[in-house]
Amino acid sequence: MTGRCALLALALVAACATPPAEQEGVRVPAFVDHHVHVFNVGWWLRESQRTDPAYVAAGGATSEAEVVARAAAAAKAAPGGLVTGFGWSQDAWGTPMLPTSVALSAAVPDVPVAMARTDGHALWVNDAALKRAGLKTGGRGVLLERQTEPVLALVPAPSDDAIVEAWRLGAEALADRGVTRAYDAGVLALPGIAALNTDFGRYVRLLAAADDARPLPLQLFLMIPAPSPYAEEVLAMKPAARQLSPNVRITHLKLFADGALGSRGAALSHPYADDPHTTGVLRMYAPEIAEWSRRAIDAGIDVATHAIGDEAVHQVLDAYEAVLRARPDVEPTRLRIEHFSYASEVDMVRAVRLGVALSVQSNFNTPRGVSPTFAGQRVGVAGAPRVYAWDRLSQMGAVLVEGSDYFGEPGAPLLGMYYGLVGINAVGERGDSPEVRQELLRLNTAWLAPGGALQAPVDAAKAKAGFVLLSGDPLTVPAESLLTIRVPGPARQPR
């Protein structure tokens, strides 16, 4: 354990002391979510409370035919309009192959259909949607990454009231789970895609106005997706102007090096094991990442770059190494890699040597005993030990921070800690021990502040703020009981 991690672990020992007698529950440091899509969490919650006949809730479907039938039913309520949806996954259908437009177009020939995959990086469309967007048809049914943007432009923009409602529902859902500070990783274009043709400025201005009118229950630190017109606007702002309201602040530019493993958009250095015809989609190369990163650092903004495949990770590390060479006084943790899901041995070592921050998601890990693993299916058996290898990175001394990456239904308060304990390659791979539990709790409560300062969790036994009360002790309950621990009351924000 590195000196920095040891210091944080010692803080947690004090943090989980017995709470005062007048308090009910176990007092721990308040939770921090270093990567979440607050608006999209709120939008999912909003849609789940409403009945929109032209919206397809595709989650839970076990076959392509089932989703197609749901889309056909929705199309009857949207003649000449547009059907949208979210949550499908071909893996849930028992097949590795992405769907085509054939069955969807046959069932819904005239009404455009656009349904986002559960990973937020792929859009399943019919021929009617392709035609209306001015794209060629011909059997392809899934658009990846920025290919989605012409179709997404067809989706009507939500009203101001709907946007504000979604922001607030998302913020309240996180606060109800003990989160007091969160990095918002960017608004995903409806119905839930990481696109860049969204009016990000509008969403941000409405969020800040809502916080001014009625304070949010947590502090939000915003990542602005780039390249985009609003990112250029943010770069030109004076630093003080990026504090938009009492609880809302712009802190990062968000770059995208690739897509996701689930839809095979993550950029690999080799063909996919379950589809040798592709190596994924590289959205940005090292020189462009480096240029945007230098501009951001020089303007006083930090950088967070999405990189999942090993080739994408390699490109980002090349870029960050160039930036740190050109700006030797910059704190390395101002440069973050979001996910760092799959990397070569050399790049794992390089990430630790450079000292850049790795924002990981323990809930991505496959539970032990599940075979074949999702990772093994995509990258092959030989590469699987290097997917979501948080335990190895932690022991190597990497700067890790934890995020949920929620952009749909939020999970239990300690879902990340649970998967970190029981998942393959997760931090708990060393076994269930007090030291591992403390490290996992540290990941969920330590705070990487804007500017790159990693701060230990507050001493919850003494502090009057910055803590949360839990219905059980995460350091002692059986692993499966971590999923049942709740937050009985509101968390106290750090001041």
N, C-alpha and C positions, 0 to 999 in steps of 0.2 A: 504494500500500500504506500503510495507516495505521501510526502509530508503534507501536501495540501489536502489530500483525501483523509489522512489520519486526523488532521485538525478538525475537519468537518464531522468526522465520525465521533470524536470526543464531544463535540457540541451536541450531537444527538443523544448521547448518554444522559446529559443533563436535561435535554429537552423533554425526554419521556419520563421524567420523575413523576411521582404521585401528585395529582392535582390537589388544590386546596379542598377541604372538606365540603365547602359550600357549592362546589362545582360537581356536576354529574357527568361522568364520562372520563375518558383518558385524554389528557391534554398533550398535543403534539404540535410542532411547528406548522403553520398554515401551509397549504399545498401551493405549488407553483406549477403552471403548465407552460412549458417553453415552446410548444408548437400546437396550436389549435386554430380552427376556423370558426370563430364565434358567430358570425352572421349565419353561416351555413348550418351550424348546430341549431340556432334559433329558427331558421327557415324550416328545417326538418320538423322541429317541435310544432311550429305553426301549422304546417301542412298535415301533421298527424292529428291535429285537433279540428281540422276542417274536412269537408267532403268536396273535392274538386273532381268532377267526373272525367275531366280531360287529363288527369294526372295518373301515371302508373306507378304504384308502389311495387317495385319489382323484387325487393328483398324477400327471401324465403321461398322463392320459386325454385322448383327442382328440375325444371326442364325448359328448353327453349320454347317448346310449344305452349307451355303455361304462360310465359311472358307474352308471347305473340297473342294468345287469347285475351289477356288483360288489355293489351294495346288495342285490339280490335273492338273490345267493348268500350274503351275510352273514346275511340274514334267516332262512335255513334253519337256521342255527346258533344263532338267538336267538328261538325261538318264544315269543310272549308277552312278550318282553323289550324290548330297545332296541338299535337299530343306530346307531352313531355313525361319523363319518368326518371327514376333513380333506383339503384341498388342491385342490378343484375350482376351475376358472375357465372361464367361458363364452368368454373370449377365446382360450383354448387350443383351443376347439372350432370356432373360426372364425366365431363369431357375437357380435354385441354385446349380444344380449338375454339377460337372466337367465332361468333355467328356471322353469316352473310346477310345480305338484304333480301334474299330470295323468299323465304317463308314470311317475313314481315311485310314485304311489298305485296305478296299474293293476298294476305289477309287484310291489309290496309293499303289499297292501291292509290287512293286519291287524297287522303289527309296526311300531311307530313308528321312523322314520328321521330322523336329524338330522345333517347334514354341513356342516361349516364351510367357507366359501370361503377361498381362499388368503390373502386380505387380513385375515382375522380380524374382519370386520365384517358378515358375512351368513351366515345359516343356511338351508340348503335342507332342507325338511321335506316329509313326505307327510301325507295327511289323517289317518292314524292318530295321528301325533305331535300334530297340531293338536287332535284330539278329546281325547286324553289330557291335554293341557295346558289344556283348557277354552276353546280358541279356535275361532272360526268357520272352516269349510272353504269350499271353493268355487273351487278352481283356483289360488289364490295359493300359491306354493311357496317363496318366499324372504322371510325375515324380516330386517329391517335393525335394527341398533343395539339399543336396549332392548326392541324387540318380541320379541327372541329369548329374553328371560329366563324366561317361563313354560315354554318347552320345555326350556331348559337346566336348570331345576329338576328335570326328570325324570332327568337323568344322575346315576347313583350317585356319591357322593363317594369319591374314592380313599382307600386306607388310609394311615395314618401312614407306614408303611415305604415305600410307593410314592411318597409326596410327598417324603420325604427322599432317596430314590434319584434322583428326577428333579432336585431341586435340585443334588445333587452331580454328576450326569452333565452338567448344563448348565454348572456352574461349571468343571468339568474340561475340557469342550470349549472354552470360551473361553480358559482358561489355556494349553491346548495350542496355541492360535493366538496366543500372546504377549500376551494381555490380562491386566493386573494389577489394574485398577480398572474397575468397570462400574456404571452406573446401571441398576438393574432397573426397567423401566417398568410394572410391575404384572403380577400373575398373570392370564392370560386363562382364562376359564371353559372347562372341557373341553366339547367337543373343540377349543376354540381361538377363543373369541369375547370381545371387549372388553365384558363385561357387568359389572353392579354388584351382583348378588345372590349373590356368592361370599363365603364366610367367609374373608376376607383375613387376619384375625387368626390363624386356625389355621395357614395356610400360613407366615406370618411366624414364629410361635412355633416351629414345627417346624424352620424354617431356622436360627434362632438356636441352638436346642438341638443341632442337628447340628454347627454350627460350634464350639460349646463342647466337644462330645465329640471331634471330630477337625477341626482347622482347615481351612477351605476354602482352595483354592490362589490365591484372589484376594480383593480387598476389594469388598464389595457395598454400594451405597448405594440404598436403597429408595424408590420412589415409591408412595404408597398411594392407590389410586383413590378418588375422591369424586364425589358424595355417597355415603357408606356408613357403617354403624355403626362400623367400625374407624377410619375417618378421624376421626370425632368422638372416639374414644378416644385417638387419637394427638395431636389438638389439646390434649387435657387433660393429656397427659404433661408432666412436667418435662423440660427439654432433655437433661439427663444420662441420663434413662431411655430416650432414643431410640437410644443406643448399646447395642444388644441383645446383642452378643457381640463378641469381638475383631475380627472381620472384617465384621460386619453392623450397619448403621446406617440409621435412617429419616431421610431428609433432605427429601423433597418430598411434597406432595399432587399427585396426577395428576387433572386435569380433562379432560373430553372436550367439545369444541365441536361436533364433527361426526363423520362416518364416513370412508369411503375412496372414492377415485375409481373403483376397479375395480368396486365394487358400486353405484356412483352414490349413495353415502350422504354423500360430501363435499358440504358446503353451498356452492352457487354463487350468485352474484348474477344469474345468467341461466340459462335452460334448458340442459340437456346437449345437446351437438351431435348425439349419437347416440341421444338419447331426449328429445325436446322436451317430454314430459309431466311431467318432474320437474326440480327444482332441488336435490335432495339432502335431507339431514336435518340440521337444526340442533338439536343435543342440548342446548346451553346458550346463553343470551343474555348480553350484556355485563353487566347488573346482577347476575346470579347468579354469573358468573365473578369479578366484582369483589368481591363479598361474601365468597366463599370465599377469594379471594386475600388480602384484608385480614386475615381471621381467621388464615390461615396465617402471613403475615408477622409479625403481632403476636405469634404464639406461637413465633416463631423457626424456622419451617419455610419452605422455598422452595416455589415453585409451578412446575409444568410442565403446560401445556395443549396437548392434541392439537388441531391445526387444519390441515386440508388444503385445503379449498375457500377461494376468495377471500372469500366472505361470512363464513365461520368465522374466518378471519384478521382480518377487519375487526372482528368482535365482540370478539375477544380483545384486539386493540390498543386498542379503546375502553375495555375493562375495565382493562387494564394502565396506560393513560394516566391513568385516574381514580385508580388506586391510587398511582401515583408522584406525582400532584398532591397527594393527601391525606397521603402519607408521603414528603416530599421528601428525607429523609436515607437512604432505602433504596437500596442498590446495585441498579441496574436489572437486572443479570444474575442476581439472585435470582429473576427472572421469566423463564421460558423458554417458547418456543413449539416444540412438538414437530412436526417435519416442515416447516411453512411452505411447503407444496408449490406453492400457486398463490395469487398476490396481485396486486392492482392496483399500478400504478406509484406511486400516492399512498401506499399502505400499505407498499411496499418502502422508500420514503423515510422514512416515519414510523417503521418498525421500527429503522432505522439511527439516526434522531434520538433516539429514546427510549433506545437502548442495551440493549434487552432481548436475551437470548441466543436464538439460533435453532439448534435441534438438528436437523441435516440428515442425510440418508441418501444418500450418493453412489451406492449400488447401486440406487437407484430410477431413475437416469437411463437413458434409451434410448441405446444405442450409435449413434454417427454412421453414417449410411448406411442406417438402417432407416426405411422410409417405407411407410405413414403411421405416425407415432409414436403411442404409446399416448395421450400427452397431447393430440395433435391430434384423435384420435378422440373423446375425452371432452369437451374444452372448445372445440374448434374451432380452425381454422388461425390465426385472429387472436390467440387467447389462448395458443397453445402456447408462444411464446417466454417467457411468464411462469410456466411450470410447471417446477419443479426448477431455477430460475435461479440456481444457487449462484455461478456465475462473476460475474454482474452484482452480486449481493449482496456478494460478497467484494471486488470492486473499489470498491463504494460504502462499504466500511468496516464492514459488519455484523459482529457478534460471532457467528461460526459455530463450532459444535463438531460432531463427527462421531459418528454412531451407526449400528449395523447394522440395528436393528429385527428381528433374528432372533427368530422364535418357532416355527421348525421346524428343518429341517436347516441347520446353520451352514455358511457358505461358506469359501473360502480365506482365509488371514490377511490378504492385501492385496486382497481383492475390492473393498472400497470405494475404495481408491486407484486400482485399475484403472478402475472405472467413472467415477471422478472425472476420469480422464485422457482417456478415450475417449468419454464420454457427451455427448449434446446438452445444451447449457446448463450443463454441469458446469464445475468450476473449470478443467479443462484445455481449455476452449473456446478459450483464447488460444493453444493449441498446446503441444507437448511441449518444455518448456524446463527448465533447472535450477531456475529460480525457481518455476515451476508445480509441479514435483516436490517441492520443499521445502515449498511451501504445503500440498500434499496430505498429505505426511508429518506436517506440523504438525497438520493436522486430526485425524489418527489418533493423535496422541501428546500433544497439549496437554491440560490438565486444568482443567475448570471446577469448582472445589471448592465444596462446600456453603457458602453465604454469598456466592457470586458472585465469588470471586477467580479470575481466569483466570491460570493459571500456565504459564510456558514449559516445554517438555520439559526433563528433566534433561540435563546434559552427560554423555552415555553414555560418552564416551571417558575420563572421569575417575571417574564414579560407581561405587560398589561395589554399588549396588542401583538398581532402577528402570530396567532395560534388558532387551533381548531380543536374542538372536543369530539372524540370519536366514541362510538358505542362499544368498542373493544380495543384491546391493546395489539397493535400490528406487530409488535416484537415478540409476542408470546402465543397468540392464538394459532390453532392448526392452519396450515396453508389454505385449505379450502374455505375456512371461515373468514379469510380476508375479503372474500366477495360479499359477505353478509354484513360487514361493518358499515355503519351509516354515520352521518353527521347530524346529531340531534338538534343542533342549533346553528345560528349563523356564525361563520368564521369572523375573526377580528382582523381587520386590515392592518398591515404594518404602516407606521407613519414616520 
